[in-house]
Amino acid sequence: MATEIILPKLGFSMDEATLTEWLVVDGGAVQAGEPLYAIESEKSVQEIDAPASGTLRILKEPGEIYQVGTIIGEIA
């Protein structure tokens, strides 16, 4: 079963963020706890760690603004 990668809410007033980059290529191997992607909100840029180990499938492209809770990828 795949693990969904969901754009997290990092601050009380955060409703959306820009997906600035993926740190692993589509189809690449991912280890839980390693940096997976970076997002930029009004206040900061943060790297987000992988929630699981497996193979990454990217669903949303970097450079776009997404709402908190958007599924941006999967790890199978």
C-alpha positions, 0 to 999 in steps of 0.5 A, a space after each residue: 500500500 502506498 504512503 501519500 505525501 501530503 503538503 503539511 501545515 507548518 504554522 497556525 496561519 499557513 493555508 498554502 505553500 510553494 513546492 520549491 523542489 523535490 530532493 529525490 527524482 521520480 522513481 527514485 529510492 526514498 528512505 524514511 526520515 531523509 529529506 524528500 522535498 522543500 516548500 516555501 511559505 510566507 515565513 520560511 523555506 523548509 525541507 520535509 522528510 520522507 514519511 516512509 521508505 520505498 519508491 517515490 512517485 511525484 504527483 505535483 510539480 515544483 514551482 506551483 502553489 498548493 493548498 495544505 493537505 494536497 497530495 503531492 506524491 506517493 511512496 510505494 
